[in-house]
Amino acid sequence: MRILWLIAGLFSLVVGIAGMVLPLVPTVPLVLLAAYCFARSSDRLHEWILNHRIFGPMTADWRDNGAISKRGKNAATVSIFIVFGISVVLGLKPWILILQAVVLTSVLIFIWSRPSGLR
């Protein structure tokens, strides 16, 4: 089972890193997922991600306080508005837009109801 957690963690981390340069690919949730998977598969990789200069603070904020940084909240909000705007421009059916609006609004409520990062 540890090998599956390791593979999932590595996959999440690679896609999360790609999200640093690709629009609409969520970096923070994927890095947090990678840390979760590494905690179940590899002490070495889990320590590495916790001590990483970029990924460490966001991971520690979430682990210790359930917090998301203000920068992360803003980036997620902008991405959500862009995604919804693209859907409107593409002329998706109204029921799809309504469903998407409900889901994305729920995500925004969750994100903004979390404490802001302390680091």
TANOR-V618296 format. One record per backbone hydrogen bond with DSSP energy under -1.0 kcal/mol. CO is the residue of the C=O (numbers start at 1). NH is the residue of the N-H. E is the energy in kcal/mol with one decimal. If there is no record, write none. Layout:
co->CO nh->NH e->E
co->CO nh->NH e->E
This chain:
co->1 nh->5 e->-1.9
co->2 nh->6 e->-2.4
co->3 nh->7 e->-2.5
co->4 nh->8 e->-2.5
co->5 nh->9 e->-2.5
co->6 nh->10 e->-2.7
co->7 nh->11 e->-2.6
co->8 nh->12 e->-2.6
co->9 nh->13 e->-2.5
co->10 nh->14 e->-2.5
co->11 nh->15 e->-2.5
co->12 nh->16 e->-2.6
co->13 nh->17 e->-2.6
co->14 nh->18 e->-2.1
co->15 nh->19 e->-1.7
co->17 nh->20 e->-1.5
co->18 nh->21 e->-1.6
co->18 nh->22 e->-2.0
co->22 nh->25 e->-1.3
co->27 nh->31 e->-2.4
co->28 nh->32 e->-2.6
co->29 nh->33 e->-2.2
co->30 nh->34 e->-2.2
co->31 nh->35 e->-2.5
co->32 nh->36 e->-2.2
co->33 nh->37 e->-2.6
co->34 nh->38 e->-2.9
co->35 nh->39 e->-2.1
co->38 nh->41 e->-1.1
co->38 nh->42 e->-2.8
co->42 nh->46 e->-2.4
co->43 nh->47 e->-2.6
co->44 nh->48 e->-2.1
co->45 nh->49 e->-2.5
co->46 nh->50 e->-2.0
co->47 nh->51 e->-1.8
co->52 nh->56 e->-1.6
co->55 nh->59 e->-2.1
co->56 nh->60 e->-2.9
co->57 nh->61 e->-2.6
co->58 nh->62 e->-1.9
co->59 nh->63 e->-2.8
co->60 nh->64 e->-3.0
co->61 nh->65 e->-2.2
co->61 nh->67 e->-1.7
co->62 nh->66 e->-1.8
co->69 nh->73 e->-2.5
co->70 nh->74 e->-2.6
co->71 nh->75 e->-2.5
co->72 nh->76 e->-2.4
co->73 nh->77 e->-2.3
co->74 nh->78 e->-2.6
co->75 nh->79 e->-2.4
co->76 nh->80 e->-2.4
co->77 nh->81 e->-2.3
co->78 nh->82 e->-2.4
co->79 nh->83 e->-2.7
co->80 nh->84 e->-2.5
co->81 nh->85 e->-2.6
co->82 nh->86 e->-2.6
co->83 nh->87 e->-2.0
co->84 nh->88 e->-2.2
co->85 nh->89 e->-2.7
co->86 nh->90 e->-2.4
co->87 nh->92 e->-1.9
co->88 nh->91 e->-1.3
co->93 nh->97 e->-2.1
co->94 nh->98 e->-2.6
co->95 nh->99 e->-2.2
co->96 nh->100 e->-2.9
co->97 nh->101 e->-2.7
co->98 nh->102 e->-2.3
co->99 nh->103 e->-2.4
co->100 nh->104 e->-3.0
co->101 nh->105 e->-2.3
co->102 nh->106 e->-2.0
co->103 nh->107 e->-2.2
co->104 nh->108 e->-2.4
co->105 nh->109 e->-2.5
co->106 nh->110 e->-2.3
co->107 nh->111 e->-2.9
co->108 nh->112 e->-2.9
co->109 nh->113 e->-1.2
co->115 nh->68 e->-2.5
